[in-house]
């Protein structure tokens, strides 16, 4: 495809983020894949939530790591949705829908590597992180896994391309507000594709295309239609 669209935590502009409802809406709207965030519960389950704590997106409070899955499942994650496990998301969406799974640490990397192996997901799931050590762990455990280094202002540093290469990333995801042509061209010259977050309107999309990006993460359910309408 010429320019792909990834639903950010599903379609968080329209549905509660990182819920089955949000992921299924992204799939129905025709987005090319979904992005989600993973943390470990106290009993070692991979649960889908962006923050380390429950306060912002649920009616619970405190760190996710302090609660077992059975406790997390009692919480409302928005509109009556429950916090899903990674396995539940895999079972809910179509079996070929691409997934970008963001991790924050080595412990989550190890758990995710096991799931990717056990469920034969290396062709479908890309592993994202801002944290080099987490991606290095994935790359060490599963050299064939697709890793994506995520960056904001750190994309401007001279070592950005080298960092991506070290963790095995042939795709990087960069904050659109931090991107410029020099960064994009430097990545492409090293054989690394660039996508942007977060692209939410026609102006964002025009900038992404001007920079020669391969795709984007979006909050908006209609972004795929906008891409097709402006091709």
BELSUL-V370216 format. One record per residue. N is the residue number from 0. OMEGA is omega as a letter, one per 20 degrees, with the letter a starting at -180 (999 if undefined). D_LAST is the distance of its C-alpha to the last C-alpha in Angstrom with 2 decimals. Layout:
n = <N:N>
omega = <OMEGA:OMEGA>
d_last = <D_LAST:D_LAST>
This chain:
n = <0:1:2:3:4:5:6:7:8:9:10:11:12:13:14:15:16:17:18:19:20:21:22:23:24:25:26:27:28:29:30:31:32:33:34:35:36:37:38:39:40:41:42:43:44:45:46:47:48:49:50:51:52:53:54:55:56:57:58:59:60:61:62:63:64:65:66:67:68:69:70:71:72:73:74:75:76:77:78:79:80:81:82:83:84:85:86:87:88:89:90:91:92:93:94:95:96:97:98:99:100:101:102:103:104:105:106:107:108:109:110:111:112:113:114:115:116:117:118:119:120:121:122:123:124:125:126:127:128:129:130:131:132:133:134:135:136:137:138:139:140:141:142:143:144:145:146:147:148:149:150:151:152:153:154:155:156:157:158:159:160:161:162:163:164:165:166:167:168:169:170:171:172:173:174:175:176:177:178:179:180:181:182:183:184:185:186:187:188:189:190:191:192:193:194:195:196:197:198:199:200:201:202:203:204:205:206:207:208:209:210:211:212:213:214:215:216:217:218:219:220:221:222:223:224:225:226:227:228:229:230>
omega = <a:r:a:a:a:a:a:a:a:r:a:r:a:a:r:a:r:r:r:r:a:r:r:r:r:r:r:a:r:r:a:r:r:r:r:a:a:r:r:r:r:r:r:r:r:a:a:r:a:a:r:a:a:a:a:a:r:r:r:r:r:a:r:a:a:a:r:a:a:r:r:a:r:a:r:r:r:r:r:r:r:r:a:r:r:r:r:r:r:a:a:a:a:a:r:a:r:a:r:a:a:r:a:a:a:a:r:r:a:r:r:r:r:r:a:r:a:a:r:a:a:r:a:a:r:a:a:r:r:a:a:a:r:r:r:r:r:a:r:a:a:a:a:a:r:r:a:r:a:a:r:a:a:r:a:a:a:a:a:r:r:r:r:a:a:a:r:a:r:r:r:r:a:r:a:a:r:a:r:a:a:r:a:a:r:r:a:r:r:r:a:r:a:r:a:r:i:a:a:r:a:r:r:a:r:r:r:r:r:a:r:a:a:a:a:r:a:r:a:a:a:a:r:r:r:r:a:a:a:r:999>
d_last = <11.74:9.22:9.26:11.99:13.30:17.09:19.16:21.60:25.05:23.40:21.82:24.44:23.29:24.24:26.84:29.66:28.32:29.20:30.59:30.21:29.07:26.17:25.17:25.44:23.33:20.51:20.88:21.03:17.85:16.00:15.49:15.69:19.03:21.50:23.38:27.05:30.16:33.50:37.08:40.41:42.84:46.54:47.11:44.33:41.59:37.93:36.76:33.32:33.41:32.03:35.21:38.51:40.23:40.04:40.55:37.10:35.47:38.54:41.94:43.60:44.46:45.16:43.73:42.07:44.25:47.37:46.63:46.83:44.20:46.55:46.76:43.03:42.51:44.61:42.22:39.68:36.21:34.93:35.29:37.86:35.69:37.53:36.59:35.23:36.23:33.77:35.30:34.75:31.01:30.90:32.88:30.93:27.32:26.27:27.91:24.82:22.67:22.11:24.05:24.29:27.91:29.08:32.76:35.08:38.15:39.98:41.56:38.26:37.07:40.10:39.71:36.04:36.89:39.44:37.06:34.45:37.29:39.05:35.99:34.36:31.13:30.40:27.49:25.89:26.84:25.97:28.54:27.60:30.03:30.79:34.17:34.79:37.94:36.22:33.68:36.58:38.46:35.71:35.32:39.10:39.46:36.46:35.43:32.78:31.05:27.57:28.16:25.81:27.40:26.29:26.99:27.16:29.25:30.72:27.65:29.26:32.41:33.35:33.89:30.45:29.31:32.81:32.79:29.64:31.22:34.51:33.16:31.16:27.64:24.89:22.35:22.95:21.69:22.22:22.42:19.53:22.32:24.16:21.50:21.51:20.61:24.13:23.91:20.59:21.95:25.27:23.88:21.81:24.96:26.86:24.54:23.20:19.58:18.65:17.03:17.60:19.43:19.07:15.57:16.13:14.27:11.49:13.70:14.15:10.53:10.22:13.44:12.60:9.86:12.42:14.98:13.34:13.76:13.25:13.00:14.65:17.41:17.11:19.80:17.71:17.61:14.52:12.20:10.72:10.00:8.52:6.09:5.34:5.79:3.80:0.00>
